[in-house]
């Protein structure tokens, strides 16, 4: 599949336009928003995309200033998404936000039997929960 990688901070209006275009795109399987500062507001837009877009398999949200509020919004979209992997490390999450994401991943597996890797939360939740792998993202070279 194809990857879309955004390499700079992206304003909300441009993020909205990107997600609107991705709703119709069926070839992109990986969206890399690492370091784009989408914050919690971007998570609301992303939740809508995840609910509509099932061919997106991997999502990188590292270094995006996402808080527990954004985690709650994302969790609502994760259960219905086609994601196989989400990178959420290096944000402003606490254990509470991480647990909400873990619960969504577990619910998705229970409902659909689909495994999802949730990366970057292991320090917040104290290890992997049954049904998914919680681990750190790979070290970049």
N, C-alpha and C positions, 0 to 999 in steps of 0.2 A: 504494500500500500504506500501511498504518498504521505509525506510529512510537510506540515506547514509550521515554520519556526518564525516567531516574531522576536526580534533582537533588541527591542527598545521599549520604553514606557509607551503604552498605547492609551490614548484618551478614550473615555467612555463611548463617545459617538462613533469613533472608528472601530472600537471593539464590537459595538452593536452591529455595525455594517458587516464586519467580518463574520460574526455569528449568523447573521441573516443569509450571507452568501453560502456558508457551510451547511445550512439547512438543506439546500438543493444539491450540494456536492456529494457524490457517492464514491469518490476515489480516495479521499483523504482519510487515512486511518489513524494518524498520529498528529496531535496538536501540541506544539511546544510553546508555552507562554512563560517560560522560565525568566523571571526578572522583569516582567512587564508591568508590575505594580497595579494589577487589576483590582486588588483589595476586595472588600465585601460587596461593593456595588457590582463589580464584574462577576462575582459568584451568582448573583441574581440573574444576570443575563445568561451565564453559562448553564444554570439549572434549566432554563427554558430550552437551550440547545440540546442538552443531554436527554431531555424527555422526547425530543423530536427526532434525534439523530442516532440511529442504532449502529451505523458502520464505523463510528469513531471508537477505536480500540484502546488507544493510549493517550493520556493527558498529563502534561508536565506543568505543574503549578508552583514549583519551588520559587522562593524569593518573591512573593507577591503580596506581602503585607496582609494576608488573610487571617482573620481572627476567628474566635469561636462562633460569632454571628455568621460569618461566611461559611464556616463548616456546617452549621445547621442547614443553611440554604442549599449547599452542595449535596448534602446527604439526601435531601428530598429528590434530587435528580439522579443520584447514583443507582437507586434500586431499579429504575426503569431503563437505565442506559445500557449500551452495548460495550462499555468499557471493560477491558481485561486488566488494565494497569493504570494507577493514578499516583503521581509523584506529588506529595504535599508537604515535604520537609522544608525547613528554613522559613517558616512563616510565624505568625504571632499566635499560634494555637496553644492552648493549655490542654491538660489531660481531659478536661470536659469536652472540648471540641473534638479531640482525637477519638474519644469514646463514641461520640455521635456518628462519626465516619465509620468506625469499626462496626457499630450496630447496623448501619445501612448496608455495608458489605456483607455482613452475616445474613441479613434479611434477604438480600438479593440471591445469595447462594441457596438459602432455604426455599425461596419461591421458584427459582429458575434452574437451580443446580449448576450455576455458572460461577466459577472461581474468579476472584479478582485479587490482584496484588495491590496492597495499599502500602506505599513506600514513604518512609520518613516520619513515622509516628511511634516507632518502637520504644523510644525513650519516654514518651508521654504516657503510653499505656502499659508499660512494664512487660513487654514481650508480645508474642503473637497470640491472637485468639484463634480458637478452632475455626477452620473453614477458610482461612486466608493466610497469606504470608505478610507479615509486617516487617520490613527491613529497611535499612538505609539505602539511599540511591547509590549507584556505583560512583567511585571516585573518577572524576574527569581528568583526562590526561593533558 
